[in-house]
Amino acid sequence: MTDETRTAIRAFVVENFLFGDDSHPLPADLSLIDNDLIDSTGILELVSFLEERFAIQVADADIVPANLDTIDRIAGFISRKQAT
């Protein structure tokens, strides 16, 4: 899990869900779902981004908050997927 990965994820979230407004803090442990930053459609957009940007395959069973709810969790998920 690298800072580069977190930076790419944060940039995607800011651009696509905060409409480019990065004036608000976006801590790596902030719940994107509980704070209404991302909804079910947004999750699908995020999954498409992750598959394309990080060359991973995200199975339906992987689409759970434990993997996709925070920038840290997403970065960890990517790291685990790339290791296999």
SVG drawing of the C-alpha trace seen along z (x, -y; Angstrom):
<svg xmlns="http://www.w3.org/2000/svg" viewBox="-27 -25 31 40">
<polyline fill="none" stroke="black" stroke-width="0.4" points="0.0,0.0 1.7,-3.1 1.2,-6.8 0.9,-6.9 -2.0,-4.5 -3.7,-6.6 -3.1,-9.8 -4.7,-8.3 -7.7,-7.1 -8.1,-10.5 -7.8,-12.3 -10.5,-10.1 -12.9,-10.7 -12.3,-14.4 -12.8,-14.7 -15.8,-12.4 -17.7,-12.8 -16.6,-16.2 -16.7,-17.8 -13.1,-18.8 -13.5,-20.7 -10.5,-19.6 -10.8,-22.4 -12.4,-20.0 -10.1,-17.5 -10.5,-13.9 -8.7,-11.8 -7.7,-8.3 -9.8,-6.7 -13.0,-8.7 -16.0,-6.5 -17.0,-7.4 -20.4,-5.7 -21.4,-6.9 -20.5,-10.5 -22.6,-10.3 -19.6,-10.9 -20.4,-7.9 -23.5,-5.9 -24.2,-2.6 -23.8,-4.1 -20.6,-5.7 -19.3,-2.4 -19.7,-1.0 -17.8,-4.0 -15.1,-3.4 -14.8,0.3 -14.4,-0.6 -11.7,-3.1 -9.8,-0.6 -10.0,2.2 -8.7,-0.1 -6.1,-2.1 -4.6,0.7 -5.1,3.6 -7.2,5.7 -10.4,7.7 -13.0,6.9 -15.5,9.7 -19.0,9.0 -18.2,10.6 -15.4,8.0 -17.8,5.1 -18.3,4.6 -17.5,1.8 -14.7,3.8 -12.8,3.3 -14.2,0.0 -15.4,-2.3 -12.3,-4.4 -9.2,-5.4 -7.1,-3.2 -9.3,-0.2 -9.4,-0.7 -5.6,-1.0 -5.2,2.2 -7.7,4.0 -5.7,3.0 -2.5,4.2 -4.0,7.6 -5.4,8.0 -2.1,7.1 -0.3,9.6 -2.3,12.5"/>
</svg>
